[in-house]
């Protein structure tokens, strides 16, 4: 018999070494196959979650579709509006920002951030945050000012210092102007300036307002002004004007910065508070723990929200074994969008462009992965209607991090 005619089993002998090699390859392939299975399962769960969020967003948008009357203001005025947060804790009028710590990230800056001042000096601006409880409106202004000029009560000028003007009105006219003229750090009351003509000339008279409280405290780069206004004085429109002077004399120029631009004194911006009617509608879809729903206008400003991302996780006896292999799961994480007055994100930009999109992101403390979806509201073809209603929802926690929803 020639060598070429030998049986196949004789030519390639299945030795012990070959058997060990084959067994090793099988054993080593198990982790890889398990990894591929888990990756495929994760992609499948992610796709299903995004689809469920998208369906929920469209459902909420449909519920708002026939309620365009809930969004009365027009788009051109949205950039001039002032958003008022709902307070969770009491505010003490003391001129300090500690009571506002949960809201400072959502303060609006006036004027909007831009290039340095042409003179090369520090750029003048201020931050404004508004909130309310059942009785009062509260405001905190953090004014950037390289030199504070205080009011001199004996001065012949009515306004001879840095000041803040509060403008209140309704849809038809401006009703009141209140001037905050601090003569020193601490508590004081604003004034109204009345121009009363007599037989020979017109004279200005000052009337002190006792039901509005304010307190000023110097800061490292300017000053903080905190004030409280009874809610019954606040109507549909409101604006703030910060006046800055560099020296205390009759020829000193006053640099004015208003929340509604140069015309704040005559046409202040619209007041926006969370809509109770919209909240009632979307609350029907936020019953699951860990779900939050937002409704925004075309300027990405929050009109209503319902639900919370925080939830309690069920403790299972097998968790002790999972902790040996996988990172621990926490039910508490940093929710940096809680209480937001405006939202940003690629899914929001997509919804404003008419597309339904979703986004995954980590919480700031990296303890949670948050998924959100946004869709346009078909009612947005009606002037003043909201462009999108983004819902949020988390499934049970994964083996490594809890998945929640947002933004």
Secondary structure, 3 states (H helix, E strand, C coil): CCHHHCCHHHHCCCCHHHHHHHHHHHHHHHHHHHHHHHHHHHHHHHHHHHHHHHHHHHHHHHHHHCCHHHCCCCHHHHHHCEEEEECCCCCCCCCCCHHHCCCHHHCEEECCCCCCCCCCCCCCEEEEEEEECCCEEEEEEEEECCCCCCCCCCCCCCCCCCEEEEEEECCCCEEEEEEECCCCCEEEEEEEEEEEECCCCEEEEEEEEEEEEEEEEEECCEEEEEEEEEHHHCCCEEEEEEEEECCCCCCCCEEEEECCHHHCCCCCEEEEECCHHHHHHHHCCCCCCCCEEEEECCCCEEEEEEECCCCCCCCCCCHHHHHHHCCCCCCCCCCCCCCCCECCCHHHHHHHCCCCEEEEEECCCCCEEEEEEECECHHHHCCCCCCEEEEECCCCCCCCCEEEECC
